[in-house]
Amino acid sequence: MLSLFAVVTIILFLLPFTPTAGLFLRRRRTLGPSPLSEGAYAPDHFARNLIEKLRARMALITQPVVTVCEYPLDDEPLLILPASMRRAPSECATKMSYALADVVFPTALACDKEIAAEGALVTGENASYRALYAADTLRVGRNSTIVRWCHADTHLKVDKSCRILGRASANKTIKVDAPCRFTTLTAPMILIGSAEPRAAGAKAEDLASVAGTNHVAREPVSLAAGTRLHGSVKAYKRLCVGAGSVIEGALACEGDIVIEPGCLIWGPIIAEGDVRIAGGCEVGRSGHPGSVVGEDVEIAAPAVIHGAVHARRGGNITES
């Protein structure tokens, strides 16, 4: 009798949970694991999502936009700036803004919403922005902060003393003046300071051999100044490349990597520790990205990077 009472009690206790359990099991069978959205890791992922949403909203507006208009978007106010307006109003600081042509923002503006322009976008100095998109060129004014991301479909210019706390990307070039703080920079060509690319003009005799050899060491490695090496190098604790060296290959180290002035590194630079790149260096080549990854990444101007620079802890652009 006692056993029957216990069974009945358990059944009565679990009965309210039966619909929830059935729904959970059905979802597991029908949905399976949730896939990542396509392109989620692309540098311009957030920018593409934003501009597609803005253009879709604009397509629903039938009358011409000749003055600043406010429309709802995702339950938030959206300011649409007409093509005739070249200077953004201060109310853009608190509302998502969409300029239909080129636009210039005032100085010392603190914007906590996304901003997009169908033309060129120029920010004022001493400002703070959540996120920026430009269908043409994007210029971030001196001493400004980008909290999440910024993207230009052509060229991105970052003036002195800026902080890029999230992703910064461009489809053509990024130019960054020193000093500057960053986390991730991605573009076919990243110009640090007044640098100009020179890897395309490197001569065949700069390389040590045609066949090439990869070098793996279980100890720190220090390459002499003027080294010519056709192959990749992997080292332990520390890898130093002497001034004026040409390395056609990748550099990898379980510790820190130091690149002295005037080097050409034709492959990626990947460190579990920090990366220091001196002035006059170039990483990668046109059409052959040579990205840089490290904990703290410091790059001295002038320098050129083809691809991406990602600092897991923090990046710093300095003057030579």
SULRAVEN-V302997 format. One record per pair of residues at least 4 apart in sequence whose ideal C-beta (glycine too) atoms are under 6 Angstrom apart, sorted by the first residue. I is the first residue (numbers start at 1). GAP is how many residues later the second one is. Records with the same first field share a line. If there is no record, write none. Layout:
BEGIN
I = GAP / GAP
END
This chain:
BEGIN
17 = 4
27 = 4
36 = 4
39 = 6
40 = 5
43 = 124 / 126 / 143
44 = 4 / 107 / 125
46 = 103
47 = 86 / 104
50 = 64 / 66 / 83
51 = 65 / 82
54 = 44 / 62
57 = 16
65 = 4 / 15 / 17
66 = 16
68 = 13
69 = 11
70 = 7 / 9
71 = 7
73 = 5
76 = 20
77 = 18
78 = 18
79 = 16 / 18
80 = 18
81 = 4 / 18
82 = 18
83 = 17 / 18
87 = 17
88 = 4 / 15 / 17
92 = 5
93 = 16 / 17 / 18
95 = 18
96 = 17 / 18
97 = 18
98 = 18
99 = 4 / 18
100 = 18
101 = 18
102 = 17 / 18
103 = 14 / 18
104 = 18
105 = 4 / 18 / 19
106 = 18
107 = 17 / 18 / 19
108 = 18
109 = 15 / 18
110 = 18
111 = 18
112 = 18
113 = 17
114 = 16 / 17
115 = 17
116 = 17
117 = 4 / 17
118 = 17
119 = 17
120 = 16 / 17
121 = 13 / 17
122 = 17
123 = 4 / 17 / 18 / 21
124 = 17
125 = 16 / 17 / 18
126 = 17
127 = 17
128 = 17
129 = 17
130 = 17 / 18
131 = 17 / 18
132 = 18
133 = 18
134 = 4 / 18
135 = 18
136 = 18
137 = 15 / 17 / 18
138 = 14 / 18
139 = 18
140 = 4 / 18 / 22
141 = 18
142 = 17 / 18 / 19
143 = 18
144 = 18
145 = 18
146 = 4 / 18
147 = 18
148 = 18
149 = 17 / 18
150 = 18
151 = 18
152 = 4 / 18
153 = 18
154 = 18
155 = 15 / 17 / 18
156 = 14 / 18
157 = 18
158 = 4 / 18 / 22
159 = 18
160 = 17
162 = 18
163 = 18
164 = 4 / 18
165 = 18
167 = 17
168 = 17
169 = 17
170 = 4 / 17
173 = 14 / 16
174 = 11 / 13 / 16
175 = 16
176 = 4 / 16 / 141
178 = 15 / 123 / 139 / 140 / 141
179 = 138 / 139
180 = 137
181 = 135
182 = 133
183 = 128
184 = 126
185 = 5 / 124
186 = 122
189 = 117
190 = 115
191 = 4 / 113
192 = 107 / 109 / 110 / 111 / 125
193 = 108 / 109
194 = 108
195 = 107 / 108 / 109
197 = 107
199 = 65 / 83 / 86
200 = 86
202 = 4 / 62
206 = 22 / 40
207 = 21 / 23 / 41
208 = 20 / 21 / 22
209 = 21
212 = 18 / 19
213 = 18
214 = 17 / 18
215 = 18
216 = 18
217 = 4 / 18
218 = 18
219 = 17
220 = 17 / 18
221 = 14 / 18
222 = 18
223 = 4 / 18 / 19 / 22
224 = 18
225 = 17 / 18 / 19
226 = 18
227 = 15 / 18
228 = 18
229 = 18
230 = 18
231 = 18
232 = 17 / 18
233 = 18
234 = 18
235 = 4 / 18
236 = 18
237 = 18
238 = 17 / 18
239 = 14 / 18
240 = 18
241 = 4 / 18 / 22
242 = 18
243 = 17 / 18 / 19
244 = 18
245 = 18
246 = 18
247 = 18
248 = 18
249 = 18
250 = 17 / 18
251 = 6 / 18
252 = 18
253 = 4 / 18
254 = 18
255 = 18
256 = 17 / 18
257 = 12 / 14 / 18
258 = 18
259 = 4 / 18 / 22
260 = 18
261 = 17 / 18 / 19
262 = 18
263 = 18
264 = 18
265 = 18
266 = 19
267 = 23
268 = 22 / 23
269 = 6 / 23
270 = 23
271 = 4 / 23
273 = 22
274 = 20 / 21 / 22
275 = 17 / 19 / 22
276 = 22
277 = 4 / 22 / 26
278 = 22
279 = 21 / 23 / 41
281 = 22
282 = 22
283 = 7 / 9 / 22
284 = 4 / 5 / 6 / 22 / 23
285 = 21
289 = 17 / 18
290 = 16 / 17
291 = 16 / 17
292 = 17
293 = 17
295 = 17 / 18
296 = 17 / 18
297 = 14 / 18
298 = 18
299 = 4 / 18
300 = 18 / 20
301 = 18
305 = 4
311 = 4
END
